[in-house]
Amino acid sequence: MPSRTPLYAAQAAAGGKMVDFAGWDMAVQFAGIQAEHAAVRTAAGMFDVSHMGRLRVTGPGSTAFLSRLVCRKISDMKAGQVRYGMVLADDGTVEDDILVSREADHQFHVVVNAGNREKILGLWRPETSAAVILQDLSQEQAMIAVQGPRACALLAGLGLDPAPLRIYSFRDVAWRGVTVRVSRTGYTGEDGGELFLPAERAAEMWDALLAAGVKPCGLGCRDTLRLEAAMPLYGHELDRTVTPVEAGLTFAIDPQGSYRGADALRAQLAGGPPRKLVGLRMREKRVPRQGYSVLHGGAKVGVITSGTLSPTLGDAIGLAYVPSALAATGSELAVDVRGQVVPAVVVALPFYNNGVALRALTLERRKAEGGRRKAEEMRIGLPAQS
């Protein structure tokens, strides 16, 4: 029987259509995927994401511990910062993508994917020592994502305003006698925040958000939203066959780190990956579903990882891995859609950019890339670029 989050009853009462997702009873939709997608793009929607795993790593060895196991640089994080990173296998492929928050000098909070929680615990527990304590907070802590152009204003009305925070940072605030963490991150391409609070107060928070005018949303529109924003989903764009370099996530790689899988990544960074993740815009409104073949000159050259009919753009879009030689914007490809060859073109990512949230996310990527570029320019004697 699937597990249930602390918000199962509240979502069922709100008309949520519940489905089994990664071993959890989760709402796939309420008013409908199109309506919920539009609510997040134009106002504010909320998602129960309490099925995600939440871990805490503490102790004097915690920074070194995470630096060995996460490909993103951890040691220079300041308290209150959040960073996206990945846990890798020895061959550089992805075990999971995660969010790491630094709570204090020797204390971190880590969000992992629901379906990978037990795997990550299994990989990390043998790496602990007397200097590292690993806790699983998943049962005691709930998580609600509030996203959309009105999200910050509506959260401010509850005393939970994310607006003073930089993107990818958090603060803890008091709310009705309990501490709530407001983290200015998201997975929709819109601004907003993710709320972490004791599981026993989750339903109260859900009701308060409903009363404030935030629309309940399910996993169905969460997928269409993240795909428009070209955000990867584990099991689709990321898995044990894919490296962060191939996935275009080099901003989340510390090229000087000593983490598991680092040598494999350095080799790909130096020589270039054999394939790359690209965005495809179909020439017809035929949706490219996961697993469909990508064609060039009649031959299979890749595979679709995610696809949908974009509610915002009105076009069929998809993500796919193709040979690096075919990954340039404007490359003409095709997709085998149930036996019909449908033309497609490689387009720049993300598919959708609201001009606010994604600019901030792009800035984070550029800062990381810029630091590596300047280091390389200094190494070979070129003037640094702005």
Summary of the structure (lengths in Angstrom):
residues: 386
radius of gyration: 20.8
end to end distance: 55.2
largest distance: 64.1
contacts: 1329
relative contact order: 0.14
helix: 28%
strand: 34%
